[in-house]
Amino acid sequence: MSESIGTRFWVGASTTGALGTAARGIRSLDIAPDGRSTLGEPIDVGRNPMFLAVAQGTGLLGIVHELDDGLVSTWTIEGDTITPFGLPGTTGAGSPCHLAFDEAGSLIFAANYAGARLSVHRAAPDVAADVVLAADFTGSGPNRERQASSHPHQAVVDTARNQLLVPDLGSDRVRVLALDTLPEALQHDERRDIVMHAGAGPRHLVITGDLAITANELDRSASIIDLVEGREVAWCTIGDDVEPRGLGCSAIRLSSGGIVLIGDRDADALRGLRLDAEARTLELVATVVTGGRHPRDLELTHDERFALVADQASDSIAVVALDAGGVPTEVVDVIETPAPACLARV
């Protein structure tokens, strides 16, 4: 666990009012070591800034605007304010829901849920962040309502293997794209994709060593993937104590103590599962009901004393205390803010 310091987040939100009250932009959020919060004023960055990411190398803020005609924008963080860095660019596909920077902070990978596309964008000053490379996916799954086509939901850079992992909810696959030829080309060989169990609907994942853990939206499960062998080796339910409502798992994070944290939108709760990496098992050890509705995203403070859960439908962020091992224990505060959809940690 890192030393006790405050943590700053930028809160992405829906400006359309489709779920929760329409927000007026993104805002900063500071969490002190004792859990006290300070919420900044909304900053207008354009329509529907639903997911945000901070480039660790450059400190740039990247935003995907979840629209029928998807957009990517980049910003420079200057204390409590942000200013445009590059010009907004189109993803060439619908409903981008996640983005990630490469290690250098010069490229952006955007997962386009409705467009079945992983788009690559250049992050550069005064340059439009239009598509420079793209991979378009096909595929389907057994859930006829949710898996009629490919639905990329996240992009995660796997630095150790120089590849990009893209959970595809629609095809029950984690797409594997080689990064060796960037920025000249983006390689995708479907034979390298990791096939998940049928009906899983992988949404988000985290990497730890040679393993990845996925939060599977459709069947309320979490899977363990061997990234060296490129295969799913185990999976388990995140809890059978509620009646499924078709919402399932959302975001996933991993504490330094080996606790996997997953948002459960059927239970409106934060689940904690203990990972045994050697035995390759997951065990449910804690459930904390957040008191809000529709936990869309979650993130940890730097000192791992708290997990924050963005409950989009109830216009609230729950601050959940974690014990020394990273197990969630109780809600200690609720922060009111319209339609929070993302918590990007600085």
ZIRAJO-V772668 format. One record per backbone hydrogen bond with DSSP energy under -1.0 kcal/mol. NH is the residue of the N-H (numbers start at 1). CO is the residue of the C=O. E is the energy in kcal/mol with one decimal. If there is no record, write none. Layout:
BEGIN
nh->{NH | NH}
co->{CO | CO}
e->{E | E}
END
This chain:
BEGIN
nh->{7 | 9 | 10 | 11 | 12 | 13 | 14 | 23 | 26 | 27 | 29 | 30 | 31 | 32 | 35 | 38 | 40 | 43 | 50 | 51 | 53 | 55 | 59 | 61 | 62 | 63 | 64 | 65 | 66 | 67 | 70 | 71 | 72 | 73 | 75 | 76 | 78 | 81 | 83 | 85 | 87 | 89 | 91 | 95 | 97 | 100 | 102 | 105 | 108 | 109 | 110 | 111 | 112 | 113 | 115 | 117 | 118 | 119 | 120 | 121 | 123 | 126 | 127 | 129 | 130 | 132 | 133 | 135 | 137 | 141 | 144 | 147 | 153 | 156 | 158 | 159 | 163 | 164 | 165 | 166 | 168 | 169 | 173 | 174 | 175 | 177 | 178 | 179 | 182 | 184 | 185 | 192 | 193 | 194 | 196 | 200 | 203 | 204 | 206 | 208 | 211 | 212 | 213 | 214 | 215 | 216 | 217 | 218 | 219 | 221 | 222 | 223 | 224 | 225 | 226 | 227 | 230 | 231 | 233 | 234 | 236 | 238 | 250 | 253 | 255 | 258 | 260 | 261 | 262 | 263 | 264 | 265 | 269 | 270 | 271 | 272 | 273 | 274 | 275 | 276 | 280 | 281 | 283 | 285 | 286 | 288 | 290 | 296 | 296 | 299 | 301 | 304 | 307 | 308 | 309 | 310 | 311 | 312 | 312 | 313 | 315 | 316 | 317 | 318 | 319 | 320 | 321 | 322 | 323 | 326 | 329 | 332 | 333 | 335 | 337 | 341 | 342 | 344 | 346}
co->{31 | 29 | 344 | 27 | 342 | 49 | 339 | 14 | 43 | 11 | 9 | 38 | 7 | 36 | 32 | 30 | 28 | 26 | 48 | 64 | 62 | 60 | 55 | 75 | 53 | 73 | 51 | 71 | 48 | 65 | 93 | 65 | 89 | 63 | 61 | 83 | 81 | 78 | 76 | 74 | 127 | 72 | 70 | 67 | 111 | 109 | 107 | 102 | 121 | 100 | 119 | 98 | 117 | 95 | 94 | 112 | 135 | 110 | 133 | 108 | 106 | 85 | 124 | 87 | 128 | 120 | 120 | 118 | 116 | 147 | 142 | 143 | 167 | 165 | 163 | 157 | 158 | 177 | 156 | 175 | 173 | 151 | 168 | 194 | 166 | 164 | 187 | 162 | 179 | 181 | 181 | 189 | 190 | 174 | 172 | 197 | 215 | 215 | 213 | 211 | 208 | 225 | 206 | 223 | 204 | 221 | 201 | 200 | 200 | 216 | 236 | 214 | 234 | 212 | 231 | 210 | 226 | 226 | 224 | 224 | 222 | 220 | 263 | 261 | 259 | 255 | 273 | 253 | 271 | 251 | 269 | 248 | 264 | 288 | 262 | 286 | 260 | 283 | 258 | 281 | 276 | 276 | 274 | 272 | 272 | 270 | 268 | 294 | 310 | 308 | 306 | 301 | 320 | 299 | 318 | 297 | 316 | 294 | 310 | 293 | 312 | 311 | 335 | 309 | 333 | 307 | 330 | 305 | 327 | 323 | 321 | 319 | 319 | 317 | 315 | 12 | 12 | 10 | 8}
e->{-2.3 | -2.9 | -2.2 | -3.1 | -1.6 | -1.4 | -1.7 | -2.8 | -1.9 | -1.1 | -2.5 | -2.8 | -2.8 | -3.0 | -2.4 | -2.1 | -3.0 | -2.8 | -2.0 | -1.3 | -2.1 | -2.7 | -2.9 | -2.8 | -3.3 | -2.6 | -2.4 | -2.7 | -1.9 | -1.5 | -2.1 | -1.3 | -2.8 | -2.3 | -2.4 | -3.2 | -3.1 | -1.9 | -2.0 | -2.2 | -1.5 | -2.7 | -2.1 | -2.9 | -2.5 | -1.9 | -1.9 | -1.2 | -2.9 | -3.2 | -2.9 | -2.4 | -2.9 | -1.9 | -1.5 | -1.2 | -2.7 | -2.4 | -3.0 | -2.6 | -2.7 | -2.4 | -1.4 | -2.3 | -1.5 | -3.1 | -1.2 | -2.3 | -2.8 | -2.4 | -1.1 | -3.1 | -2.8 | -2.5 | -3.1 | -1.1 | -1.8 | -2.9 | -3.1 | -2.4 | -3.0 | -2.0 | -1.3 | -2.4 | -2.8 | -2.5 | -1.5 | -1.9 | -1.3 | -1.1 | -1.9 | -2.7 | -1.2 | -2.6 | -2.7 | -1.7 | -2.6 | -1.1 | -2.0 | -2.9 | -2.1 | -1.9 | -2.5 | -2.0 | -3.0 | -3.0 | -2.3 | -1.0 | -1.4 | -1.1 | -2.7 | -1.5 | -3.0 | -3.0 | -2.9 | -2.8 | -1.7 | -1.6 | -2.8 | -1.3 | -2.2 | -2.3 | -1.9 | -2.4 | -2.6 | -1.8 | -3.6 | -3.0 | -2.1 | -2.2 | -3.0 | -2.5 | -2.1 | -2.8 | -2.9 | -2.9 | -2.8 | -3.2 | -2.6 | -2.6 | -1.8 | -1.5 | -1.7 | -3.1 | -1.6 | -2.5 | -1.7 | -1.1 | -2.5 | -1.9 | -2.2 | -1.6 | -2.7 | -3.3 | -2.4 | -2.8 | -2.4 | -1.8 | -1.1 | -1.1 | -1.3 | -1.9 | -2.5 | -2.5 | -3.0 | -3.4 | -2.9 | -2.8 | -2.5 | -2.0 | -2.9 | -3.1 | -1.2 | -3.0 | -1.5 | -2.9 | -1.5 | -2.7 | -2.8}
END
